[in-house]
Amino acid sequence: MAATLKLEIVTPEATVFSEEVHMVTLPGIDGQIGVYPEHVRLITQIAPGEVLATRDGRDSVLAVGAGVVEITGDHVAILTDMAIRAEHIDEARIEEARARAAARLNEKISDEEVASVNASLVRALAQLHVKRRQRPR
């Protein structure tokens, strides 16, 4: 059997994913990062986007928000503000949230509110991207 690494994705609410996998692709702030067992140690930020975990030829796909990742030779730990499996994303609800956030940006709001709305918008866009990529072609 090929070597594996433990992938754990944790949000403030729960551990969303905790499994042995053969490979992980995650959204680094400067682009995608591919991780195989025996990867060099790394701690970096992640951007909102898609995490792809592969085991035995099957993929698990999750939408994640901003956060940090610690990578070792046998472990990938992601701490993020959002993590949702693709099959649990409600596209209609997220599209509504995206539209509300975009409309809110057109209003006169404080800088703090702009930052909060932008963060919500980025999380919604990450979820929509992941959900729409999972549609059968």
HELIX and SHEET records of a PDB file:
HELIX    1   1 ALA A   86  HIS A   88  5                                   3    
HELIX    2   2 GLU A   91  LEU A  105  1                                  15    
HELIX    3   3 ASP A  111  ARG A  133  1                                  23    
SHEET    1   A 5 THR A  15  VAL A  21  0                                        
SHEET    2   A 5 LEU A   5  VAL A  10 -1                                        
SHEET    3   A 5 HIS A  75  THR A  80  1                                        
SHEET    4   A 5 GLY A  67  ILE A  71 -1                                        
SHEET    5   A 5 LEU A  42  ILE A  46 -1                                        
SHEET    1   B 5 GLY A  31  VAL A  35  0                                        
SHEET    2   B 5 MET A  23  GLY A  28 -1                                        
SHEET    3   B 5 GLY A  49  ARG A  55 -1                                        
SHEET    4   B 5 ARG A  58  VAL A  64 -1                                        
SHEET    5   B 5 ALA A  83  ARG A  85 -1                                        
END                                                                             
